[in-house]
Amino acid sequence: MDPATFLTELKRRKVYRVAVAYAIVAWLLIQAASILFPTFEAPPWVMKVFVTAVILGFPVALILAWAFDLTPEGIRRSEEIAPRESKTSKPGSKWTAIIVAAAVLAAALLAFQFVRTRGSATAELPKQIAPTVTLDKSVAVLPFENLSSDKENAFFAQGIQDEIITTLSKISGLRVISRTSTAHYNSAPENLPEIAQQLRVSHVLEGSVQKVGERVHINVQLIQAGTDAHLWAQSYDRQLTDIFSVEAEVAKSIADSLSATLSPQEKAQVEAKPTDNADAYVLYLRARDYQTRPDNLMQDFRSAMRLFEQAITLDPKFALAHARLATTTSNLYHFYEPTEPLKQKAHAEALESLRLQPNLGEGHLALGLYHYYMEADGPSPRAFSGFFQRKDSARLY
């Protein structure tokens, strides 16, 4: 059969009309299935099978259209119908009506789907935005800038940052990033959204500290990283003896800005003063600077222990200093000097910190570290040999 005759036969046998009608009806059925199947909670594979069946049915429909014809007398084989008889019969009007009806239904369904999709997107938008705004109460405290003329006071700015992080961590409604994760960032970086994304937080606290004699000036500002909007900012000009109230006020102000409610226990912990002796607190902060240095050298541990001991001499009831002295002693024992005097000292200082303040988290940590390092009361150190060989663990305490 030559191409011209073949095309004429396709037209005579109405294969073109069947192809168009099938395509429209198939699309209509697929759209209807995409709406109805989820409504009846049909599994995903049902839709895949349905679409596959519709696609495979297309060539079957074309074959049937080629082999059979719809006449006033009913369905007959196309070979039995003479060309003139096919032209005189008027079944084409029925096919035209079917195609037009299918097209109208398809257009109506398309319009319904469009309106439904836009309505769903509009309704879901507030739901998607709301959790980010109302539920994400995460904050990272960047290193505080040292504005003191005496650069030796850099430890003081770092110490204030550490204590604010510790105070914020006592509020269960907040997610606070550790200092080790923020230590390598600048005090006031330009790429704040990028840093917040790296730390996976939505809020950043920036600050600066200036210590002049017995007076301290602190600036802090809470920033919503995504919009670079200042949610809260405050300046404090206090005597050194009032520095603890600043840390408590900063923590409570951040909690209020992020709609985090403090329980009575958390409020008491935040407002608790570790010591009434300002000189002991300065020695404590200087010791913390040595204790948290990244290299964890033996002389750093010894310097930290000496300063903690001096702080305890000025205030024997300084429970936090006792706890930090215990952890530093345990680290020195584990990494450098596994001697009996260090073992006894770590144990005694941990117990003393808990005697002075039974609910002190750092005290329980110090006692746990003693049992782990010195009494082998825990998992085998070999399981964490790679971790301990880096000596990074000391920075966590």
C-alpha positions in Angstrom: 0.0 0.0 0.0 1.5 3.3 -1.1 1.7 6.2 1.4 -1.1 8.2 -0.2 -3.5 5.3 -0.1 -2.5 4.5 3.5 -3.2 8.1 4.7 -6.6 8.0 2.9 -7.4 4.8 4.6 -6.4 6.3 8.0 -8.8 9.1 7.4 -11.6 6.9 6.1 -11.3 4.5 9.0 -11.4 7.5 11.4 -8.0 6.5 13.0 -7.1 10.3 13.4 -10.3 11.0 15.3 -9.8 8.0 17.6 -6.3 9.1 18.3 -7.3 12.6 19.3 -10.3 11.4 21.3 -8.2 8.8 23.1 -5.6 11.4 24.0 -8.1 13.8 25.4 -10.0 11.1 27.4 -6.8 9.6 28.6 -5.6 12.9 29.9 -9.0 13.5 31.5 -8.8 10.1 33.3 -5.3 10.6 34.5 -6.2 14.0 36.0 -9.3 12.6 37.7 -7.2 9.7 39.1 -4.6 12.1 40.5 -7.5 13.7 42.5 -9.5 10.7 43.5 -6.7 8.2 44.3 -5.2 10.3 47.2 -8.7 11.0 48.4 -9.2 7.3 48.9 -5.7 6.8 50.2 -4.6 4.5 47.4 -1.0 3.5 47.5 1.4 5.2 45.0 1.8 2.1 42.9 -1.9 2.2 41.9 -1.4 5.5 40.1 1.6 4.1 38.3 -0.3 1.0 37.1 -3.2 3.1 36.0 -1.0 5.5 33.9 0.8 2.5 32.4 -2.5 0.9 31.4 -3.8 4.1 29.8 -0.6 4.4 27.8 -0.6 0.8 26.6 -4.2 1.2 25.6 -3.4 3.8 23.0 -2.0 1.5 20.3 -4.8 -0.9 21.1 -7.4 1.8 20.4 -5.7 2.7 17.1 -5.6 -1.0 16.0 -9.3 -1.3 16.8 -10.1 1.9 15.0 -8.3 0.5 11.9 -10.0 -2.8 12.0 -13.5 -1.8 12.9 -15.9 1.1 12.2 -19.0 2.5 13.9 -21.9 2.5 11.5 -25.7 3.0 11.9 -26.1 -0.8 11.8 -23.5 -1.1 14.6 -19.8 -2.1 14.7 -18.6 -3.7 11.5 -15.2 -4.7 10.2 -13.7 -1.9 8.0 -13.0 -4.3 5.1 -16.7 -5.1 4.9 -17.6 -1.4 4.3 -17.3 0.0 0.8 -15.6 3.4 0.5 -18.8 5.0 -0.9 -20.8 3.5 1.9 -18.4 4.9 4.4 -18.7 8.4 2.9 -22.5 8.3 2.8 -22.9 7.2 6.4 -22.8 9.9 9.1 -21.3 8.3 12.2 -18.6 11.1 12.2 -21.0 13.4 14.0 -21.1 11.1 16.9 -17.3 11.0 17.1 -17.2 14.8 16.9 -19.7 15.1 19.7 -17.6 12.7 21.9 -14.4 14.7 21.2 -16.1 18.0 22.0 -17.6 16.7 25.2 -14.3 15.2 26.3 -12.5 18.5 25.5 -15.1 20.5 27.6 -14.7 18.1 30.5 -10.9 18.3 30.2 -11.0 22.1 30.2 -13.3 22.1 33.3 -11.1 19.7 35.2 -8.0 21.7 34.3 -9.6 24.8 35.6 -10.7 23.0 38.8 -7.2 21.6 39.3 -5.6 25.0 38.8 -7.9 26.7 41.4 -7.4 23.8 43.8 -3.6 23.9 43.5 -3.5 27.7 44.1 -5.8 27.4 47.1 -3.7 24.7 48.6 -0.5 26.6 48.1 -2.0 29.7 49.7 -3.3 27.7 52.7 0.0 25.9 53.2 2.2 29.0 53.0 1.4 30.3 56.5 1.9 26.8 57.9 5.3 26.6 56.3 6.4 30.0 57.5 5.0 29.8 61.0 7.2 27.0 62.4 10.4 28.8 61.2 9.3 32.0 62.9 7.8 30.8 66.1 9.5 27.5 66.8 13.1 28.0 65.8 14.6 29.3 69.0 18.3 28.7 68.2 21.1 31.1 68.9 24.9 31.2 68.5 27.0 33.5 70.6 29.9 34.8 68.5 33.2 35.7 70.1 33.0 39.0 72.0 35.2 41.8 70.8 37.8 43.1 73.3 37.7 46.9 73.4 40.0 47.2 76.4 43.2 49.2 75.9 45.0 46.5 77.7 45.0 43.6 75.3 45.8 41.3 78.2 42.1 41.6 79.0 41.1 39.6 76.0 40.5 36.6 78.3 37.8 38.7 80.1 35.8 39.2 76.9 36.1 35.5 76.0 35.1 34.6 79.6 32.0 36.8 79.5 31.0 35.0 76.2 31.6 31.6 77.8 29.5 32.4 80.8 26.6 33.9 78.7 26.6 30.6 76.7 26.6 28.6 79.9 23.7 30.7 81.3 21.7 30.4 78.1 22.2 26.7 78.0 20.3 26.4 81.3 17.1 27.5 79.5 15.5 24.4 78.1 13.5 26.4 75.5 16.6 27.5 73.7 19.0 25.7 71.5 22.5 27.2 72.1 25.6 26.4 70.0 28.8 25.6 71.8 31.7 28.0 72.0 34.0 25.5 70.2 31.7 25.8 67.1 31.8 29.6 67.1 35.4 30.2 68.2 36.9 30.7 64.7 34.4 33.4 63.6 34.9 37.1 63.9 33.1 39.2 66.5 31.0 41.1 63.9 31.2 39.3 60.5 29.8 40.7 57.3 28.4 37.4 56.0 26.1 36.8 59.0 23.4 34.8 57.0 26.1 32.5 55.7 27.5 31.9 59.2 24.1 31.3 60.6 23.4 28.7 57.9 26.7 27.0 58.6 25.9 26.8 62.3 22.2 26.0 61.6 20.8 28.7 63.8 18.3 31.5 63.1 19.7 34.0 65.6 23.1 35.4 66.5 24.3 37.3 69.5 27.2 39.7 69.0 28.9 41.7 71.7 31.9 43.7 72.9 33.5 44.0 76.3 35.6 46.9 77.7 37.2 46.5 81.1 38.7 49.5 82.8 39.9 48.9 86.3 36.9 47.8 88.3 34.3 48.9 85.7 33.1 46.9 82.8 31.2 48.1 79.7 29.3 45.5 77.7 27.4 45.9 74.5 25.2 43.0 73.2 22.8 42.7 70.3 20.6 39.8 69.2 20.2 39.6 65.4 17.8 37.5 63.3 20.2 36.2 60.8 17.8 35.6 57.9 16.6 39.3 57.8 19.6 40.9 59.5 17.0 42.5 61.8 18.0 43.6 65.4 15.6 41.9 67.8 17.2 43.3 70.9 20.2 45.4 71.9 21.5 46.7 75.2 24.5 48.4 76.8 25.6 47.7 80.4 28.0 49.9 82.4 28.6 48.1 85.7 31.0 47.6 88.5 32.9 44.3 88.3 31.0 43.0 91.3 27.7 43.4 89.3 28.9 41.4 86.2 26.8 38.4 87.2 23.6 40.3 87.0 24.5 41.4 83.4 24.9 37.7 82.4 21.5 36.9 83.9 19.8 39.9 82.3 21.2 39.1 78.9 20.0 35.5 79.1 16.5 36.5 80.2 16.2 39.2 77.6 17.2 36.7 74.8 14.7 34.2 76.2 12.0 36.9 76.1 12.9 38.0 72.6 12.6 34.4 71.4 9.5 33.7 73.4 11.2 31.0 75.5 9.6 30.6 78.9 11.8 30.0 82.0 10.6 27.6 84.6 11.1 28.7 88.3 14.0 26.4 88.6 15.6 27.8 85.4 15.1 31.3 86.6 16.8 30.5 89.9 19.7 28.9 88.0 20.1 31.8 85.7 20.1 34.4 88.5 22.4 32.4 90.8 25.7 34.2 91.5 28.7 31.8 91.4 30.7 34.0 93.8 30.5 37.3 95.6 34.2 38.0 95.2 35.0 39.9 92.0 38.7 39.2 92.2 38.0 35.5 92.5 35.8 35.7 89.4 38.5 37.4 87.4 40.9 34.7 88.3 38.3 32.1 87.4 37.9 33.7 83.9 41.6 33.8 83.4 41.9 30.1 84.3 39.1 29.3 81.9 41.1 30.9 79.2 44.0 28.5 79.8 41.8 25.5 80.2 39.9 26.0 76.9 43.0 26.7 74.7 42.9 24.4 71.6 46.4 23.0 72.1 45.7 21.6 75.6 49.4 21.8 76.5 50.6 20.6 79.9 51.6 24.1 81.0 48.2 25.4 80.1 46.5 22.8 82.3 49.0 23.7 85.1 48.4 27.4 84.7 44.6 26.9 84.8 44.9 24.8 88.0 47.0 27.4 89.7 44.5 30.2 88.9 41.5 28.1 89.9 43.3 27.4 93.3 43.9 31.1 93.7 40.2 31.9 93.1 39.2 29.2 95.6 41.6 30.7 98.2 39.7 34.0 97.8 36.3 32.3 98.0 36.4 28.7 99.4 32.6 28.4 98.6 33.2 29.0 94.9 31.6 25.7 93.8 32.1 26.4 90.1 35.8 26.9 90.5 36.1 23.7 92.5 34.3 21.8 89.6 36.5 23.4 86.9 39.6 22.6 89.0 38.5 19.0 89.2 38.0 18.6 85.4 41.4 20.3 84.7 43.1 18.0 87.1 41.4 15.0 85.4 42.6 16.1 82.0 46.2 16.6 83.3 46.1 13.1 84.8 44.7 11.5 81.7 46.9 13.2 79.0 50.2 13.8 80.9 50.6 12.7 84.5 48.7 9.7 85.8 49.8 10.1 89.4 48.0 9.3 92.6 48.1 12.9 94.0 46.3 14.2 90.9 43.8 11.4 91.1 43.0 12.2 94.7 42.8 15.9 94.0 40.4 15.5 91.1 38.1 13.4 93.3 38.2 15.7 96.3 37.5 18.9 94.2 34.6 17.2 92.4 33.0 16.1 95.7 33.5 19.5 97.2 31.8 21.3 94.4 28.8 19.0 94.8 28.8 19.5 98.6 28.6 23.3 98.1 26.1 23.1 95.3 24.4 19.7 94.9 22.6 20.6 91.6 25.7 22.0 89.9 25.9 20.4 86.4 29.7 21.1 86.1 30.2 19.3 89.4 28.4 16.2 88.2 30.4 16.4 85.0 33.7 16.7 87.0 32.8 13.6 89.1 31.8 11.6 86.0 35.0 12.6 84.2 37.0 11.4 87.3 35.3 8.0 87.3 35.8 7.7 83.5 39.5 8.7 83.4 40.8 7.4 86.7 38.5 4.6 87.8 37.8 3.2 84.2 34.1 3.2 85.2 32.6 3.4 81.7 33.2 2.2 78.1 36.7 1.1 77.3 39.0 4.0 76.4 40.1 2.1 73.3 36.6 2.7 71.9 37.4 6.4 71.9 41.1 6.2 71.3 41.0 8.4 68.2 38.9 10.9 69.9 41.2 11.1 73.0 44.4 11.2 70.9 43.3 14.5 69.4 43.0 15.9 72.9 39.9 17.7 71.8 37.9 16.3 74.7 39.5 18.6 77.2 38.0 21.6 75.4 34.5 20.3 76.2 35.1 20.6 79.9 
